[in-house]
Amino acid sequence: MSHKSFDSKQIDSLTQAILASYQDDMGTNFIDVKNLPVRDKILFVLNSLMELLFPGYTGKRPVSSENIRSIVQEILVMVRRELADQIELALRFNCKLKECPACDCRILAGECCEKLLNQIPDIRQMLKEDVQAAFDGDPAAKAPEEIVLSYPHLCAIAIHRVAHELYRMDIPLIPRMMAEYAHSQTGIDIHPGAQVGRRFFIDHGTGVVIGETAVIGNNVKIYQGVTLGAVSFPKDEHGNIIRGKKRHPTLEDDVTVYAEATILGDIVIGKGAVIGGNVWIRESVPPGAVVTIAKPESLYVTRGRRKTAEKNSE
């Protein structure tokens, strides 16, 4: 079977139609734009940071006590250069949006990059505690090394702790790019604005969603499918979404949230509370409370008809 190829007239016509679609664009093309961070370079920097956070685990190079110092210094120099370039691009994009009259984005980018790198020892300490929380909270874990190598939550929270620092510095675009990369790799969606305390553990992880203004205390454990979301979005008198308002839950210290629970709005789940699986919560929960769905009934089928009965009456 032969296929007729485009002739020059068809190509010109189709080209014109595609070019027309680029007009009045809503951000889906970057023609003549030179002030946006590059995704592949952000991921390269992020993976390099993972080498600092978990030396030796990436397998990119052999690490020993003899060469670790030179490796760390090499990564620091590279990340300082590459990340500062990407932050500068993001800042210049922000200046364009806000019609900033004058600023030195390059100097600010360097300062922000150095501030992040200075946070690496503290981020490392928090990740050590996250690993310990997972080991203590999951009897299936045989060793901390297993958690670092295979648990998706650790990848997600490590990237989040980096992205959150950049978010706090008001760096546009890059924190969200990092967060969505973690989401694509792990199935765990943590907005970089979310405040996550120490010793945090997400068991299994798939389908977890944590919104931008969520606040999570220390020693919190959540399971797969949990959503910390917003009920609705406040709007101004013109119907536009008001951004930056607290609209997601706060989980205080020592809270446990079981699988598929949905917690919505600017509410507080009190210290030590336990939220059962599959519940839907839109009101604050007092400290120490246990919230579950009503006791389920058992089901059995006879002669094609479905009947219900309490388990104890069978």
Secondary structure, 3 states (H helix, E strand, C coil): CCCCCCCHHHHHHHHHHHHHHCCCCCCCCCCCCCCCCCHHHHHHHHHHHHHHHCCCCCCCCCCCCCCHHHHHHHHHHHHHHHHHHHHHHHHHHHHHHHCCCCCCHHHHHHHHHHHHHHCHHHHHHHHHHHHHHHHHHCCCCCCHHHHHHHCHHHHHHHHHHHHHHHHHCCCCCHHHHHHHHHHHHHCCEECCCCEECCCCEEECCCCCEECCCCEECCCCEEECCCEEECCCCCECCCCCECCCCCCCCEECCCCEECCCCEEECCCEECCCCEECCCCEECCCECCCCEECCCCCCEEEEECCEEEEECHHHC
